[in-house]
Amino acid sequence: MTCKEQDIQEENELYKQRMALRFLAIYLSMLQVLQASTALNVKPGALTTHMGNPFMSQETAQKEPPMRRL
């Protein structure tokens, strides 16, 4: 194996490790949100207001039709 091929292989391994760590970090943060919302006894979807927009006022949210769930 040439030096360049070895460098490419090492780079690929580092990339895989970074992607695994990124996935793990996102997964753990999702678990933290789930744990916090469970501890607060929050209903699913209550952390966002209308259509997932936390900046929309409640008056505007009541005027517009709610988002359909798939």
PDB file of N, CA, C and O in Angstrom:
ATOM      1  N   MET A   1       0.847  -1.177   0.000  1.00  0.00           N
ATOM      2  CA  MET A   1       0.000   0.000   0.000  1.00  0.00           C
ATOM      3  C   MET A   1       0.898   1.248   0.000  1.00  0.00           C
ATOM      4  O   MET A   1       1.839   1.368   0.784  1.00  0.00           O
ATOM      5  N   THR A   2       0.568   2.153  -0.900  1.00  0.00           N
ATOM      6  CA  THR A   2       1.392   3.358  -0.984  1.00  0.00           C
ATOM      7  C   THR A   2       1.049   4.310   0.157  1.00  0.00           C
ATOM      8  O   THR A   2       0.062   4.137   0.874  1.00  0.00           O
ATOM      9  N   CYS A   3       1.884   5.301   0.294  1.00  0.00           N
ATOM     10  CA  CYS A   3       1.702   6.289   1.361  1.00  0.00           C
ATOM     11  C   CYS A   3       0.396   7.062   1.151  1.00  0.00           C
ATOM     12  O   CYS A   3      -0.311   7.373   2.110  1.00  0.00           O
ATOM     13  N   LYS A   4       0.086   7.366  -0.114  1.00  0.00           N
ATOM     14  CA  LYS A   4      -1.137   8.121  -0.416  1.00  0.00           C
ATOM     15  C   LYS A   4      -2.380   7.291  -0.096  1.00  0.00           C
ATOM     16  O   LYS A   4      -3.347   7.803   0.467  1.00  0.00           O
ATOM     17  N   GLU A   5      -2.350   6.016  -0.456  1.00  0.00           N
ATOM     18  CA  GLU A   5      -3.489   5.140  -0.151  1.00  0.00           C
ATOM     19  C   GLU A   5      -3.693   5.006   1.354  1.00  0.00           C
ATOM     20  O   GLU A   5      -4.826   4.973   1.834  1.00  0.00           O
ATOM     21  N   GLN A   6      -2.595   4.930   2.091  1.00  0.00           N
ATOM     22  CA  GLN A   6      -2.675   4.819   3.543  1.00  0.00           C
ATOM     23  C   GLN A   6      -3.251   6.101   4.147  1.00  0.00           C
ATOM     24  O   GLN A   6      -4.057   6.048   5.076  1.00  0.00           O
ATOM     25  N   ASP A   7      -2.833   7.254   3.615  1.00  0.00           N
ATOM     26  CA  ASP A   7      -3.375   8.534   4.078  1.00  0.00           C
ATOM     27  C   ASP A   7      -4.879   8.614   3.825  1.00  0.00           C
ATOM     28  O   ASP A   7      -5.642   9.080   4.672  1.00  0.00           O
ATOM     29  N   ILE A   8      -5.287   8.153   2.648  1.00  0.00           N
ATOM     30  CA  ILE A   8      -6.713   8.176   2.306  1.00  0.00           C
ATOM     31  C   ILE A   8      -7.492   7.262   3.241  1.00  0.00           C
ATOM     32  O   ILE A   8      -8.575   7.621   3.702  1.00  0.00           O
ATOM     33  N   GLN A   9      -6.952   6.094   3.520  1.00  0.00           N
ATOM     34  CA  GLN A   9      -7.626   5.157   4.413  1.00  0.00           C
ATOM     35  C   GLN A   9      -7.734   5.731   5.836  1.00  0.00           C
ATOM     36  O   GLN A   9      -8.776   5.604   6.479  1.00  0.00           O
ATOM     37  N   GLU A  10      -6.663   6.358   6.320  1.00  0.00           N
ATOM     38  CA  GLU A  10      -6.704   6.975   7.639  1.00  0.00           C
ATOM     39  C   GLU A  10      -7.717   8.107   7.687  1.00  0.00           C
ATOM     40  O   GLU A  10      -8.431   8.273   8.676  1.00  0.00           O
ATOM     41  N   GLU A  11      -7.775   8.895   6.599  1.00  0.00           N
ATOM     42  CA  GLU A  11      -8.736   9.994   6.515  1.00  0.00           C
ATOM     43  C   GLU A  11     -10.169   9.467   6.541  1.00  0.00           C
ATOM     44  O   GLU A  11     -11.040  10.043   7.193  1.00  0.00           O
ATOM     45  N   ASN A  12     -10.404   8.365   5.824  1.00  0.00           N
ATOM     46  CA  ASN A  12     -11.733   7.754   5.817  1.00  0.00           C
ATOM     47  C   ASN A  12     -12.119   7.247   7.206  1.00  0.00           C
ATOM     48  O   ASN A  12     -13.267   7.400   7.625  1.00  0.00           O
ATOM     49  N   GLU A  13     -11.180   6.653   7.912  1.00  0.00           N
ATOM     50  CA  GLU A  13     -11.455   6.169   9.267  1.00  0.00           C
ATOM     51  C   GLU A  13     -11.789   7.332  10.208  1.00  0.00           C
ATOM     52  O   GLU A  13     -12.718   7.243  11.011  1.00  0.00           O
ATOM     53  N   LEU A  14     -11.027   8.413  10.100  1.00  0.00           N
ATOM     54  CA  LEU A  14     -11.296   9.592  10.929  1.00  0.00           C
ATOM     55  C   LEU A  14     -12.673  10.176  10.608  1.00  0.00           C
ATOM     56  O   LEU A  14     -13.398  10.606  11.505  1.00  0.00           O
ATOM     57  N   TYR A  15     -13.024  10.186   9.322  1.00  0.00           N
ATOM     58  CA  TYR A  15     -14.338  10.685   8.909  1.00  0.00           C
ATOM     59  C   TYR A  15     -15.456   9.832   9.508  1.00  0.00           C
ATOM     60  O   TYR A  15     -16.450  10.362  10.006  1.00  0.00           O
ATOM     61  N   LYS A  16     -15.290   8.519   9.456  1.00  0.00           N
ATOM     62  CA  LYS A  16     -16.285   7.614  10.035  1.00  0.00           C
ATOM     63  C   LYS A  16     -16.430   7.850  11.533  1.00  0.00           C
ATOM     64  O   LYS A  16     -17.541   7.856  12.063  1.00  0.00           O
ATOM     65  N   GLN A  17     -15.293   8.045  12.216  1.00  0.00           N
ATOM     66  CA  GLN A  17     -15.343   8.300  13.659  1.00  0.00           C
ATOM     67  C   GLN A  17     -16.052   9.621  13.959  1.00  0.00           C
ATOM     68  O   GLN A  17     -16.839   9.707  14.902  1.00  0.00           O
ATOM     69  N   ARG A  18     -15.770  10.654  13.150  1.00  0.00           N
ATOM     70  CA  ARG A  18     -16.429  11.954  13.355  1.00  0.00           C
ATOM     71  C   ARG A  18     -17.931  11.840  13.139  1.00  0.00           C
ATOM     72  O   ARG A  18     -18.715  12.405  13.901  1.00  0.00           O
ATOM     73  N   MET A  19     -18.334  11.109  12.097  1.00  0.00           N
ATOM     74  CA  MET A  19     -19.763  10.941  11.826  1.00  0.00           C
ATOM     75  C   MET A  19     -20.447  10.164  12.957  1.00  0.00           C
ATOM     76  O   MET A  19     -21.572  10.486  13.340  1.00  0.00           O
ATOM     77  N   ALA A  20     -19.772   9.149  13.485  1.00  0.00           N
ATOM     78  CA  ALA A  20     -20.331   8.374  14.597  1.00  0.00           C
ATOM     79  C   ALA A  20     -20.483   9.248  15.834  1.00  0.00           C
ATOM     80  O   ALA A  20     -21.494   9.172  16.532  1.00  0.00           O
ATOM     81  N   LEU A  21     -19.475  10.081  16.107  1.00  0.00           N
ATOM     82  CA  LEU A  21     -19.559  10.981  17.262  1.00  0.00           C
ATOM     83  C   LEU A  21     -20.657  12.023  17.076  1.00  0.00           C
ATOM     84  O   LEU A  21     -21.364  12.361  18.026  1.00  0.00           O
ATOM     85  N   ARG A  22     -20.799  12.527  15.863  1.00  0.00           N
ATOM     86  CA  ARG A  22     -21.852  13.515  15.585  1.00  0.00           C
ATOM     87  C   ARG A  22     -23.228  12.887  15.785  1.00  0.00           C
ATOM     88  O   ARG A  22     -24.109  13.489  16.399  1.00  0.00           O
ATOM     89  N   PHE A  23     -23.406  11.672  15.262  1.00  0.00           N
ATOM     90  CA  PHE A  23     -24.678  10.965  15.439  1.00  0.00           C
ATOM     91  C   PHE A  23     -24.972  10.751  16.921  1.00  0.00           C
ATOM     92  O   PHE A  23     -26.093  10.967  17.382  1.00  0.00           O
ATOM     93  N   LEU A  24     -23.947  10.325  17.659  1.00  0.00           N
ATOM     94  CA  LEU A  24     -24.114  10.078  19.087  1.00  0.00           C
ATOM     95  C   LEU A  24     -24.481  11.360  19.830  1.00  0.00           C
ATOM     96  O   LEU A  24     -25.334  11.342  20.717  1.00  0.00           O
ATOM     97  N   ALA A  25     -23.847  12.458  19.477  1.00  0.00           N
ATOM     98  CA  ALA A  25     -24.141  13.738  20.129  1.00  0.00           C
ATOM     99  C   ALA A  25     -25.582  14.164  19.863  1.00  0.00           C
ATOM    100  O   ALA A  25     -26.268  14.628  20.773  1.00  0.00           O
ATOM    101  N   ILE A  26     -26.045  14.012  18.624  1.00  0.00           N
ATOM    102  CA  ILE A  26     -27.426  14.372  18.287  1.00  0.00           C
ATOM    103  C   ILE A  26     -28.398  13.451  19.011  1.00  0.00           C
ATOM    104  O   ILE A  26     -29.405  13.910  19.552  1.00  0.00           O
ATOM    105  N   TYR A  27     -28.106  12.171  19.024  1.00  0.00           N
ATOM    106  CA  TYR A  27     -28.971  11.195  19.691  1.00  0.00           C
ATOM    107  C   TYR A  27     -29.075  11.498  21.187  1.00  0.00           C
ATOM    108  O   TYR A  27     -30.166  11.466  21.756  1.00  0.00           O
ATOM    109  N   LEU A  28     -27.935  11.793  21.820  1.00  0.00           N
ATOM    110  CA  LEU A  28     -27.952  12.086  23.253  1.00  0.00           C
ATOM    111  C   LEU A  28     -28.695  13.385  23.553  1.00  0.00           C
ATOM    112  O   LEU A  28     -29.378  13.478  24.573  1.00  0.00           O
ATOM    113  N   SER A  29     -28.574  14.387  22.683  1.00  0.00           N
ATOM    114  CA  SER A  29     -29.299  15.626  22.919  1.00  0.00           C
ATOM    115  C   SER A  29     -30.806  15.403  22.760  1.00  0.00           C
ATOM    116  O   SER A  29     -31.605  16.006  23.476  1.00  0.00           O
ATOM    117  N   MET A  30     -31.189  14.536  21.822  1.00  0.00           N
ATOM    118  CA  MET A  30     -32.613  14.210  21.678  1.00  0.00           C
ATOM    119  C   MET A  30     -33.120  13.482  22.920  1.00  0.00           C
ATOM    120  O   MET A  30     -34.238  13.728  23.373  1.00  0.00           O
ATOM    121  N   LEU A  31     -32.308  12.594  23.464  1.00  0.00           N
ATOM    122  CA  LEU A  31     -32.695  11.904  24.695  1.00  0.00           C
ATOM    123  C   LEU A  31     -32.837  12.871  25.860  1.00  0.00           C
ATOM    124  O   LEU A  31     -33.726  12.708  26.695  1.00  0.00           O
ATOM    125  N   GLN A  32     -31.972  13.875  25.924  1.00  0.00           N
ATOM    126  CA  GLN A  32     -32.061  14.877  26.986  1.00  0.00           C
ATOM    127  C   GLN A  32     -33.360  15.661  26.879  1.00  0.00           C
ATOM    128  O   GLN A  32     -34.018  15.919  27.887  1.00  0.00           O
ATOM    129  N   VAL A  33     -33.732  16.040  25.659  1.00  0.00           N
ATOM    130  CA  VAL A  33     -34.993  16.766  25.462  1.00  0.00           C
ATOM    131  C   VAL A  33     -36.163  15.884  25.856  1.00  0.00           C
ATOM    132  O   VAL A  33     -37.094  16.335  26.525  1.00  0.00           O
ATOM    133  N   LEU A  34     -36.114  14.628  25.441  1.00  0.00           N
ATOM    134  CA  LEU A  34     -37.188  13.698  25.793  1.00  0.00           C
ATOM    135  C   LEU A  34     -37.284  13.520  27.304  1.00  0.00           C
ATOM    136  O   LEU A  34     -38.378  13.522  27.869  1.00  0.00           O
ATOM    137  N   GLN A  35     -36.144  13.367  27.948  1.00  0.00           N
ATOM    138  CA  GLN A  35     -36.123  13.190  29.399  1.00  0.00           C
ATOM    139  C   GLN A  35     -36.653  14.444  30.100  1.00  0.00           C
ATOM    140  O   GLN A  35     -37.425  14.344  31.054  1.00  0.00           O
ATOM    141  N   ALA A  36     -36.238  15.621  29.628  1.00  0.00           N
ATOM    142  CA  ALA A  36     -36.684  16.867  30.247  1.00  0.00           C
ATOM    143  C   ALA A  36     -38.181  17.059  30.053  1.00  0.00           C
ATOM    144  O   ALA A  36     -38.880  17.457  30.985  1.00  0.00           O
ATOM    145  N   SER A  37     -38.687  16.778  28.840  1.00  0.00           N
ATOM    146  CA  SER A  37     -40.115  16.967  28.597  1.00  0.00           C
ATOM    147  C   SER A  37     -40.936  15.940  29.376  1.00  0.00           C
ATOM    148  O   SER A  37     -42.057  16.234  29.790  1.00  0.00           O
ATOM    149  N   THR A  38     -40.391  14.742  29.579  1.00  0.00           N
ATOM    150  CA  THR A  38     -41.080  13.740  30.379  1.00  0.00           C
ATOM    151  C   THR A  38     -41.099  14.160  31.849  1.00  0.00           C
ATOM    152  O   THR A  38     -42.106  13.998  32.539  1.00  0.00           O
ATOM    153  N   ALA A  39     -39.977  14.698  32.316  1.00  0.00           N
ATOM    154  CA  ALA A  39     -39.896  15.140  33.711  1.00  0.00           C
ATOM    155  C   ALA A  39     -40.858  16.301  33.966  1.00  0.00           C
ATOM    156  O   ALA A  39     -41.411  16.430  35.058  1.00  0.00           O
ATOM    157  N   LEU A  40     -41.050  17.141  32.951  1.00  0.00           N
ATOM    158  CA  LEU A  40     -41.957  18.282  33.100  1.00  0.00           C
ATOM    159  C   LEU A  40     -43.396  17.913  32.768  1.00  0.00           C
ATOM    160  O   LEU A  40     -44.296  18.744  32.888  1.00  0.00           O
ATOM    161  N   ASN A  41     -43.617  16.662  32.347  1.00  0.00           N
ATOM    162  CA  ASN A  41     -44.933  16.179  31.943  1.00  0.00           C
ATOM    163  C   ASN A  41     -45.518  17.028  30.816  1.00  0.00           C
ATOM    164  O   ASN A  41     -46.670  17.458  30.878  1.00  0.00           O
ATOM    165  N   VAL A  42     -44.704  17.260  29.788  1.00  0.00           N
ATOM    166  CA  VAL A  42     -45.107  18.060  28.642  1.00  0.00           C
ATOM    167  C   VAL A  42     -45.642  17.126  27.564  1.00  0.00           C
ATOM    168  O   VAL A  42     -45.060  16.078  27.287  1.00  0.00           O
ATOM    169  N   LYS A  43     -46.757  17.522  26.963  1.00  0.00           N
ATOM    170  CA  LYS A  43     -47.313  16.707  25.881  1.00  0.00           C
ATOM    171  C   LYS A  43     -46.428  16.852  24.637  1.00  0.00           C
ATOM    172  O   LYS A  43     -45.833  17.910  24.435  1.00  0.00           O
ATOM    173  N   PRO A  44     -46.328  15.814  23.804  1.00  0.00           N
ATOM    174  CA  PRO A  44     -45.519  15.913  22.582  1.00  0.00           C
ATOM    175  C   PRO A  44     -46.019  17.047  21.685  1.00  0.00           C
ATOM    176  O   PRO A  44     -47.223  17.199  21.482  1.00  0.00           O
ATOM    177  N   GLY A  45     -45.105  17.827  21.161  1.00  0.00           N
ATOM    178  CA  GLY A  45     -45.471  18.930  20.281  1.00  0.00           C
ATOM    179  C   GLY A  45     -45.755  20.218  21.017  1.00  0.00           C
ATOM    180  O   GLY A  45     -45.967  21.248  20.378  1.00  0.00           O
ATOM    181  N   ALA A  46     -45.769  20.200  22.339  1.00  0.00           N
ATOM    182  CA  ALA A  46     -46.093  21.406  23.096  1.00  0.00           C
ATOM    183  C   ALA A  46     -44.908  22.355  23.209  1.00  0.00           C
ATOM    184  O   ALA A  46     -45.070  23.514  23.591  1.00  0.00           O
ATOM    185  N   LEU A  47     -43.712  21.861  22.875  1.00  0.00           N
ATOM    186  CA  LEU A  47     -42.540  22.725  22.977  1.00  0.00           C
ATOM    187  C   LEU A  47     -42.469  23.728  21.838  1.00  0.00           C
ATOM    188  O   LEU A  47     -41.769  24.736  21.943  1.00  0.00           O
ATOM    189  N   THR A  48     -43.184  23.466  20.752  1.00  0.00           N
ATOM    190  CA  THR A  48     -43.267  24.430  19.658  1.00  0.00           C
ATOM    191  C   THR A  48     -44.700  24.900  19.567  1.00  0.00           C
ATOM    192  O   THR A  48     -45.626  24.199  19.975  1.00  0.00           O
ATOM    193  N   THR A  49     -44.876  26.097  19.027  1.00  0.00           N
ATOM    194  CA  THR A  49     -46.237  26.600  18.850  1.00  0.00           C
ATOM    195  C   THR A  49     -46.733  26.162  17.482  1.00  0.00           C
ATOM    196  O   THR A  49     -46.455  25.039  17.061  1.00  0.00           O
ATOM    197  N   HIS A  50     -47.435  26.988  16.806  1.00  0.00           N
ATOM    198  CA  HIS A  50     -48.089  26.650  15.556  1.00  0.00           C
ATOM    199  C   HIS A  50     -47.087  26.301  14.459  1.00  0.00           C
ATOM    200  O   HIS A  50     -46.149  27.060  14.217  1.00  0.00           O
ATOM    201  N   MET A  51     -47.272  25.176  13.803  1.00  0.00           N
ATOM    202  CA  MET A  51     -46.475  24.719  12.664  1.00  0.00           C
ATOM    203  C   MET A  51     -44.987  24.678  12.979  1.00  0.00           C
ATOM    204  O   MET A  51     -44.163  24.888  12.089  1.00  0.00           O
ATOM    205  N   GLY A  52     -44.635  24.414  14.216  1.00  0.00           N
ATOM    206  CA  GLY A  52     -43.235  24.292  14.572  1.00  0.00           C
ATOM    207  C   GLY A  52     -42.501  25.615  14.644  1.00  0.00           C
ATOM    208  O   GLY A  52     -41.274  25.633  14.745  1.00  0.00           O
ATOM    209  N   ASN A  53     -43.232  26.729  14.593  1.00  0.00           N
ATOM    210  CA  ASN A  53     -42.595  28.041  14.635  1.00  0.00           C
ATOM    211  C   ASN A  53     -42.727  28.610  16.042  1.00  0.00           C
ATOM    212  O   ASN A  53     -43.810  29.057  16.421  1.00  0.00           O
ATOM    213  N   PRO A  54     -41.646  28.605  16.827  1.00  0.00           N
ATOM    214  CA  PRO A  54     -41.749  29.083  18.206  1.00  0.00           C
ATOM    215  C   PRO A  54     -41.925  30.590  18.314  1.00  0.00           C
ATOM    216  O   PRO A  54     -42.201  31.103  19.399  1.00  0.00           O
ATOM    217  N   PHE A  55     -41.766  31.321  17.184  1.00  0.00           N
ATOM    218  CA  PHE A  55     -41.854  32.777  17.234  1.00  0.00           C
ATOM    219  C   PHE A  55     -43.246  33.292  16.880  1.00  0.00           C
ATOM    220  O   PHE A  55     -43.514  34.487  17.007  1.00  0.00           O
ATOM    221  N   MET A  56     -44.130  32.405  16.440  1.00  0.00           N
ATOM    222  CA  MET A  56     -45.470  32.842  16.067  1.00  0.00           C
ATOM    223  C   MET A  56     -46.300  33.060  17.324  1.00  0.00           C
ATOM    224  O   MET A  56     -46.279  32.247  18.248  1.00  0.00           O
ATOM    225  N   SER A  57     -47.028  34.165  17.343  1.00  0.00           N
ATOM    226  CA  SER A  57     -47.839  34.460  18.519  1.00  0.00           C
ATOM    227  C   SER A  57     -49.048  33.526  18.576  1.00  0.00           C
ATOM    228  O   SER A  57     -49.435  32.936  17.567  1.00  0.00           O
ATOM    229  N   GLN A  58     -49.630  33.398  19.752  1.00  0.00           N
ATOM    230  CA  GLN A  58     -50.786  32.519  19.918  1.00  0.00           C
ATOM    231  C   GLN A  58     -51.988  33.033  19.121  1.00  0.00           C
ATOM    232  O   GLN A  58     -52.781  32.233  18.624  1.00  0.00           O
ATOM    233  N   GLU A  59     -52.136  34.370  18.992  1.00  0.00           N
ATOM    234  CA  GLU A  59     -53.267  34.922  18.229  1.00  0.00           C
ATOM    235  C   GLU A  59     -53.162  34.527  16.756  1.00  0.00           C
ATOM    236  O   GLU A  59     -54.153  34.138  16.138  1.00  0.00           O
ATOM    237  N   THR A  60     -51.967  34.628  16.207  1.00  0.00           N
ATOM    238  CA  THR A  60     -51.763  34.246  14.808  1.00  0.00           C
ATOM    239  C   THR A  60     -51.980  32.744  14.638  1.00  0.00           C
ATOM    240  O   THR A  60     -52.548  32.305  13.638  1.00  0.00           O
ATOM    241  N   ALA A  61     -51.533  31.971  15.599  1.00  0.00           N
ATOM    242  CA  ALA A  61     -51.686  30.522  15.518  1.00  0.00           C
ATOM    243  C   ALA A  61     -53.157  30.122  15.553  1.00  0.00           C
ATOM    244  O   ALA A  61     -53.542  29.131  14.931  1.00  0.00           O
ATOM    245  N   GLN A  62     -53.977  30.873  16.267  1.00  0.00           N
ATOM    246  CA  GLN A  62     -55.398  30.535  16.332  1.00  0.00           C
ATOM    247  C   GLN A  62     -56.127  30.909  15.048  1.00  0.00           C
ATOM    248  O   GLN A  62     -57.134  30.287  14.712  1.00  0.00           O
ATOM    249  N   LYS A  63     -55.636  31.919  14.321  1.00  0.00           N
ATOM    250  CA  LYS A  63     -56.278  32.337  13.075  1.00  0.00           C
ATOM    251  C   LYS A  63     -55.966  31.385  11.923  1.00  0.00           C
ATOM    252  O   LYS A  63     -56.814  31.152  11.062  1.00  0.00           O
ATOM    253  N   GLU A  64     -54.766  30.841  11.906  1.00  0.00           N
ATOM    254  CA  GLU A  64     -54.352  29.978  10.810  1.00  0.00           C
ATOM    255  C   GLU A  64     -54.730  28.529  11.097  1.00  0.00           C
ATOM    256  O   GLU A  64     -54.769  28.115  12.256  1.00  0.00           O
ATOM    257  N   PRO A  65     -55.010  27.755  10.042  1.00  0.00           N
ATOM    258  CA  PRO A  65     -55.320  26.338  10.269  1.00  0.00           C
ATOM    259  C   PRO A  65     -54.075  25.598  10.757  1.00  0.00           C
ATOM    260  O   PRO A  65     -52.961  25.922  10.347  1.00  0.00           O
ATOM    261  N   PRO A  66     -54.255  24.622  11.616  1.00  0.00           N
ATOM    262  CA  PRO A  66     -53.089  23.894  12.135  1.00  0.00           C
ATOM    263  C   PRO A  66     -52.445  23.022  11.061  1.00  0.00           C
ATOM    264  O   PRO A  66     -53.078  22.658  10.070  1.00  0.00           O
ATOM    265  N   MET A  67     -51.196  22.704  11.277  1.00  0.00           N
ATOM    266  CA  MET A  67     -50.452  21.865  10.340  1.00  0.00           C
ATOM    267  C   MET A  67     -50.991  20.437  10.408  1.00  0.00           C
ATOM    268  O   MET A  67     -51.263  19.910  11.487  1.00  0.00           O
ATOM    269  N   ARG A  68     -51.137  19.830   9.241  1.00  0.00           N
ATOM    270  CA  ARG A  68     -51.589  18.437   9.218  1.00  0.00           C
ATOM    271  C   ARG A  68     -50.435  17.516   9.517  1.00  0.00           C
ATOM    272  O   ARG A  68     -49.322  17.736   9.040  1.00  0.00           O
ATOM    273  N   ARG A  69     -50.681  16.494  10.294  1.00  0.00           N
ATOM    274  CA  ARG A  69     -49.641  15.505  10.602  1.00  0.00           C
ATOM    275  C   ARG A  69     -49.756  14.355   9.617  1.00  0.00           C
ATOM    276  O   ARG A  69     -50.851  13.936   9.241  1.00  0.00           O
ATOM    277  N   LEU A  70     -48.599  13.857   9.210  1.00  0.00           N
ATOM    278  CA  LEU A  70     -48.596  12.739   8.256  1.00  0.00           C
ATOM    279  C   LEU A  70     -48.734  11.425   8.989  1.00  0.00           C
ATOM    280  O   LEU A  70     -48.751  10.367   8.360  1.00  0.00           O
TER     281      LEU A  70
END
